[in-house]
Structure formats: C-alpha cells, structure tokens
Amino acid sequence: MKTDVQDKPAGVADAPAESSTALQPAPAATSLPASRVPVKMGLAPTSIEEGWRLAQILAQSELVPKNFRQKPADVLVALEMGIEIGFPPMQALQSIAVINGRPSVWGDGFIALIMASPLYRDHDEYYEVAGERRDGLSAEDLKRDDTAAVCTFWRQGKPNPVTRRFTIAQAKKASLLGKEGPWQTYPDRMLLMRARSWAGRDTFPDLLRGIRTAEEAMDEREPIDVEPTPAPVQPRRASQAPAFPPNREIRDGQLAATPIADTPATETRSDAPAAESHAPAAAQQIRGLKVTRTGFVRPRAGEPYYEIRMQTTTGQERVFLTREEQVYREAASFEGTDHLVVATYHEAKKEDAKVLALDAIAIYEGPVENGGGLFS
C-alpha cells in the first residue's frame, strides 16, 4: 500500500511546540531571608545558658508533667540527667520522676533506654505459675506465693543472660501486695516492673548508673530525717551560770560593753536583791511590755543575778530581777524586737525596799490595757 506524503507548503513554518510551562517543575522554595534564623528543634542544649532558657520555656508549658510546671530549676536538672543517660529533652521530662528526692525512670522509659543502647542484645519478660510460663496472671494465680514475674536480659559481648524474678511471697514480705495504689489495681504489672528493674540494673550498671524504675522507688518508704531533740534547759541560779551570758553587765545601773569575764568583781554594783520567796507573795502580771535591755549583775557581796528592763506602752520603765538563767534567756530573746510580752512576777524584799522578782515571761498578743498595767 502506497502512502501519499504531502510536502508542507512553502512559507509555512513548523507548528510551535506545546507550551512547556505546564511541564516544568515548580521553582524551588525561596530560602529564608538572612535576617531570619531558623530555630533548631529536638536538640539538646550545649551550654548552661541554653539549658536555662529551654527550662524556663518548658516550665510554662501544659505539656510537661505537673511536678515540673513553674519549676525551671527542676526542669533544668531533669534535662541534664536526660543528657547523661541518653534521653532527648522532652523524653527526659516525660520519663524521669523524682521520688523521695532521688531521680528515677518510669518503667516504659527504663526499657526504652536499655533497648536504645548498643549494649543491648535481647530481652524476655513473662510470668511463672507453678513452674509454668504464662503471659498473664489470673486472680487465682495472684494467691500463690510461688507466682513470679521474670525478666531476662542479654548483653552484647556476654554469653550468659541475666534473669531476675520477683514473687508474690516477696511482695507480701515487703508489705506491697494490697498496698493502696497500683499494687491493688495492677499487681501483675507491678511484679513485672520490679523484676525488670532488678534485671536491668544488674545487666547494665554502667548504662543506668544506679537509676531505678519509678515503680520500685515509689514502693520504698520516704526516709525521715530525725533531728536530735535538744535537752531541755534546766533552770539554774545566776551563781551557777558561766560568765558569758550577755557579754555585758550592768554597773551602777548602766550597761557595760566589756565582757563579764574581763571585769573585776570590785567594779560591779552591790545592790543585790534579797532571795526571792515565792510562797508569801502572790504572783502578779504586767501585760503589754517591751523588753528594752537585759544584763548580768555580779555584786561585791551576795549571789549574782540578772536584770531585765522593760517598758510599758506609755513609756514607763519597769525593772525586774531574777536568778533563774532560763527566765533570763527567754527575756533576752525578746530584747530589741517589737514583740510585746507578759511578765509574771512577785514582790520580794531587798533590805527595806521592794523589788520585782521575775518568775516567767511569755509573748503577749492580746489587747493592751492601761498601757501595760498590773493584773493579779
């Protein structure tokens, strides 16, 4: 068959090719202006300044655990710990828990940390009931003391695995079974977390560096710091007191700045009060007093004593004497403060004069009557 091929008429140009606009790929996206620096996300801070800035931002977020909110210092410590054990910032905040003042890692983060390490080879977790392997536990299984959770880890370069078990009997001995919380709702899960923690720490001590699962840490009782109770101050007479008390003494009604130990006895005043007798005189009180100064008096003759000067709200000065060191110390604790006190005293004779012998002093927070008046 012959096919006629007609020549193109002279002067007729070839048909233009179809527009290539639709076939061309879209132009590349224009790069950001030089004035805008893209923010790198997902990177750990490289300096304390960067870490503190990131911690302040995260502490304001609702996406972090409640125990980290509004606590940038805690966030910063968690970030640093995450860097040390291999967690990125957000995973560190989600996986690290501080329990009883010690950092720990929730069980899921614990296994994730181990599996991400090049030291990890394999692991196996299951339950044992009467020596038989189980994938889960029933209510009847939880009643058997030999029921156990089992965890085994294989480490690279080590031919033998490490296996740890945690049994119902061990949970009972530690008073965990039936304990309020997850031990009541998920006892099988808590058994597994304990076995996992033991096996993981024994297989990878260099990786975990003493870190435990948070589930295990929560089971331990919080240590209580017991401060020794100081022995009660026994009342002593002024003659038994050492020479240190106020580092100053009263001479002829004036406060001396020199220490008592350096002051000769011949330079002190001699108007010692007579020995107080509590029986014959009725106790009285003055309320609303302010302690203005206290001092130690060592007379030439007789026993030394303490002098406590107080002022009423109307400006009247009252002078009290005592030979009891405990009463003096209580009075001295109010000196120089704005606290008002109530003074319990009785009248004692000193030669032909009467003095106010202070029996007790206490803080006073009630209304001031008569500018610090007498009340029997």
C-alpha positions in Angstrom: 0.0 0.0 0.0 1.3 3.3 -1.0 1.1 6.2 1.4 1.0 9.7 0.0 3.2 12.1 1.8 2.4 15.7 1.1 5.1 18.3 1.3 4.5 21.2 3.6 3.6 24.3 1.6 6.4 26.7 1.2 6.5 29.5 3.7 4.6 27.5 6.3 6.6 27.2 9.5 6.6 24.2 11.7 3.8 24.2 14.3 5.1 25.5 17.6 5.7 23.0 20.3 3.2 22.8 23.1 3.9 25.3 25.9 6.4 23.8 28.3 5.1 25.9 31.2 2.8 23.2 32.5 5.5 20.5 32.2 8.2 22.4 34.1 8.6 21.6 37.8 7.7 24.2 40.4 10.5 26.5 41.2 12.4 25.7 44.4 11.2 27.5 47.5 12.9 30.7 48.2 15.3 30.4 51.1 14.6 32.4 54.3 15.9 35.9 54.4 19.3 36.3 56.0 17.7 38.2 58.9 15.6 35.2 60.0 17.5 32.3 61.6 15.5 29.0 61.6 15.1 27.6 65.1 16.6 24.1 65.5 14.2 21.8 67.4 14.9 18.5 69.1 18.5 19.3 70.0 19.9 19.1 73.5 21.2 22.4 74.9 25.0 22.8 74.7 25.5 25.3 77.5 24.0 26.3 80.8 22.6 29.4 79.3 20.8 27.5 76.6 19.6 24.9 79.1 18.2 27.5 81.4 16.4 29.3 78.6 14.9 26.0 77.5 13.9 25.1 81.0 12.1 28.4 81.5 10.1 27.8 78.4 9.2 24.2 79.2 8.2 25.1 82.8 5.5 27.4 81.4 4.0 24.6 79.2 1.0 22.5 80.0 2.6 19.6 78.0 5.1 18.8 80.8 4.2 16.8 83.9 2.7 18.8 86.7 5.6 18.3 89.0 7.8 20.3 86.5 5.4 23.2 85.9 6.6 26.5 87.2 9.8 24.9 88.3 12.5 25.7 85.8 15.3 24.6 88.1 13.8 21.1 88.3 13.4 21.1 84.6 17.0 22.0 84.1 18.2 19.2 86.3 15.9 16.7 84.5 17.3 17.9 81.2 20.9 17.4 82.4 20.1 14.0 83.7 18.5 13.1 80.4 21.6 14.1 78.5 23.8 12.0 80.8 21.7 8.8 80.3 20.7 9.4 76.7 17.3 10.9 76.7 16.4 13.9 74.5 14.8 16.9 76.4 11.1 16.0 76.0 11.6 12.3 76.7 13.6 13.2 79.8 10.7 15.2 81.2 8.2 12.5 80.4 10.3 9.6 81.7 12.1 11.0 84.7 10.4 11.2 88.0 11.8 12.5 91.3 10.7 10.3 94.2 11.9 10.8 97.8 14.4 13.2 96.5 16.1 10.8 94.1 15.6 10.7 90.3 14.2 7.5 88.7 12.7 6.5 85.4 9.2 5.2 84.7 9.3 1.5 83.7 8.5 2.1 80.0 11.2 4.7 79.7 13.5 2.3 81.6 13.2 -0.4 79.0 13.4 2.1 76.1 16.7 3.4 77.5 18.1 -0.1 77.6 16.9 -1.1 74.1 18.3 2.1 72.6 21.8 1.2 73.8 24.3 -0.6 71.6 25.0 -2.9 74.6 21.5 -4.4 74.4 21.1 -7.7 72.5 17.7 -9.1 73.6 15.3 -9.5 76.5 12.4 -11.6 77.6 9.6 -11.0 80.1 6.9 -13.4 81.3 5.2 -14.8 84.4 5.7 -18.2 86.1 3.0 -20.1 87.9 3.9 -23.4 89.5 7.0 -23.5 87.2 5.0 -23.0 84.0 5.4 -20.0 81.8 2.4 -17.6 81.5 1.8 -14.4 79.5 -0.6 -13.1 82.1 -1.9 -13.8 85.6 -5.4 -14.6 86.9 -6.9 -13.8 90.3 -6.1 -17.3 91.4 -2.5 -17.1 90.3 -2.0 -14.0 92.5 -3.0 -16.0 95.6 0.0 -18.4 95.1 3.3 -17.4 96.9 5.4 -19.0 94.1 3.8 -16.9 91.3 6.6 -14.8 89.9 7.3 -12.2 87.3 10.5 -13.0 85.3 12.8 -10.7 83.3 15.9 -11.8 81.3 18.4 -9.5 79.5 21.1 -10.5 77.0 24.0 -8.1 76.8 26.3 -7.7 73.8 29.7 -9.5 74.4 28.3 -11.5 77.3 27.4 -15.2 76.6 25.2 -15.7 79.6 21.9 -13.8 80.2 20.8 -12.2 83.5 17.5 -13.4 84.9 15.7 -11.9 87.9 12.4 -13.0 89.5 10.0 -11.2 91.8 7.4 -13.4 93.5 4.2 -12.9 95.4 5.9 -14.1 98.5 8.5 -11.3 98.2 5.8 -8.8 97.6 4.0 -9.9 100.8 7.2 -9.8 102.8 7.8 -6.2 101.7 4.1 -5.3 102.5 3.5 -4.4 98.9 0.6 -6.7 97.9 -2.6 -4.9 98.6 -0.9 -1.6 99.2 -3.1 1.3 98.2 -2.4 2.4 94.6 -1.2 0.3 91.6 -0.4 -2.7 93.8 -4.2 -3.0 94.3 -5.3 -2.3 90.7 -2.4 -3.7 88.7 -0.5 -6.2 90.9 0.7 -8.3 87.9 2.2 -5.2 86.2 3.9 -4.1 89.4 5.5 -7.5 89.8 6.9 -7.2 86.3 8.3 -3.7 86.9 10.2 -4.9 90.0 11.7 -7.9 88.0 12.6 -5.6 85.1 14.3 -3.1 87.4 16.4 -5.7 89.1 17.4 -7.4 85.9 18.1 -4.2 84.1 20.3 -2.7 86.8 22.2 -6.0 87.2 22.8 -6.3 83.5 23.6 -2.7 82.6 25.0 -1.0 85.6 27.3 1.2 83.5 24.4 2.4 81.4 21.8 3.0 84.2 24.3 4.3 86.8 22.1 3.4 89.8 18.8 4.6 88.3 15.8 2.6 89.3 12.3 2.3 87.9 9.9 4.8 89.4 7.6 2.0 90.3 10.3 0.5 92.5 11.2 3.8 94.1 7.6 4.5 95.0 7.4 1.3 97.0 10.1 2.5 99.3 9.3 4.4 102.4 10.5 8.0 102.3 13.4 8.4 104.7 12.7 10.7 107.6 15.4 13.0 108.8 15.1 12.9 112.6 16.8 15.9 114.2 18.0 15.2 117.7 15.8 16.8 120.3 17.8 19.2 122.4 17.9 18.6 126.1 15.5 20.9 128.0 17.2 23.8 129.6 17.2 23.2 133.3 16.7 26.3 135.5 20.0 27.4 137.1 20.6 30.1 139.6 22.7 33.0 138.4 25.6 31.9 140.7 25.9 28.7 138.6 25.8 30.5 135.3 29.1 30.9 133.3 30.5 34.3 132.8 29.4 34.6 129.2 25.6 35.3 129.3 25.1 38.7 127.6 28.7 39.7 127.0 27.9 42.8 129.0 26.9 43.6 132.5 25.2 46.3 134.5 27.4 48.5 136.6 25.7 51.2 138.7 22.6 51.0 136.6 24.5 51.4 133.3 25.2 48.7 130.6 28.9 47.9 130.3 30.3 46.9 126.9 33.2 44.9 128.3 32.8 41.1 128.7 31.9 39.9 132.2 34.9 37.6 132.4 37.3 40.6 131.9 35.6 42.8 134.5 36.9 42.7 138.1 34.3 41.9 140.7 35.2 45.1 142.6 33.8 47.3 139.8 30.3 45.8 139.9 27.3 47.1 141.8 26.5 45.7 145.2 22.7 46.2 145.5 21.8 42.5 145.1 18.2 41.6 145.7 17.2 39.5 148.6 16.5 35.9 147.9 13.1 35.6 146.2 10.5 33.8 148.3 7.6 32.7 146.1 5.3 31.4 148.9 4.4 34.5 150.8 3.9 36.8 147.9 1.1 36.4 145.3 2.0 36.2 141.7 1.1 39.2 139.6 1.3 40.1 135.9 2.0 43.1 133.7 0.9 42.7 130.1 1.9 44.6 127.0 5.6 45.2 128.0 8.5 45.5 125.6 12.0 44.2 126.7 14.4 47.1 126.3 17.6 45.6 127.7 19.0 42.7 129.8 22.1 42.3 131.8 24.1 40.2 134.3 24.9 41.7 137.7 27.7 40.5 139.9 27.6 42.3 143.2 30.5 42.6 145.6 28.6 40.6 148.2 25.8 38.0 147.7 24.8 36.0 144.7 24.9 37.4 141.1 21.6 37.9 139.3 20.1 39.0 136.0 18.4 42.4 135.5 15.7 42.8 132.8 14.4 46.2 131.9 11.0 46.5 130.2 8.9 49.4 129.1 5.1 49.9 129.0 3.3 51.3 126.0 3.0 54.6 127.9 6.8 54.8 128.3 7.0 53.7 131.9 10.1 51.6 132.7 9.9 48.5 135.0 13.0 46.8 136.3 12.8 43.1 137.1 15.4 40.9 138.7 15.8 37.1 138.6 18.4 34.5 139.4 17.0 31.9 137.0 19.0 31.5 133.8 16.1 30.1 131.8 13.9 33.1 132.6 16.8 35.4 131.6 17.3 33.7 128.3 13.6 33.9 127.5 13.7 37.6 128.3 16.9 38.2 126.3 15.3 36.6 123.2 12.7 39.4 123.1 15.3 42.2 123.5 15.4 44.5 120.5 12.2 43.2 119.0 8.8 44.7 118.7 7.1 41.8 120.4 5.1 42.6 123.5 5.3 40.3 126.5 3.5 39.4 129.6 5.7 39.3 132.8 4.7 37.1 135.7 6.4 38.3 138.9 6.2 38.6 142.6 7.4 41.2 145.0 10.5 40.5 147.1 12.2 42.5 149.8 15.7 43.9 149.4 16.7 45.4 152.6 13.9 48.0 153.2 12.9 48.2 149.6 10.7 46.0 147.4 11.9 44.6 144.1 10.1 42.9 141.3 11.3 39.3 141.0 10.6 37.9 137.6 9.1 34.4 137.6 8.2 33.9 133.9 7.9 35.8 130.6 5.9 34.9 127.5 4.8 36.6 124.3 1.6 38.6 124.6 -0.8 39.0 121.6 -3.9 40.2 123.4 -5.2 43.8 123.9 -3.1 46.2 125.9 -5.0 47.5 128.9 -3.9 50.7 130.7 -0.8 50.9 128.6 0.8 47.9 130.3 -1.0 47.6 133.6 -0.9 45.4 136.7 -3.2 42.4 136.8 -3.2 40.0 139.7 
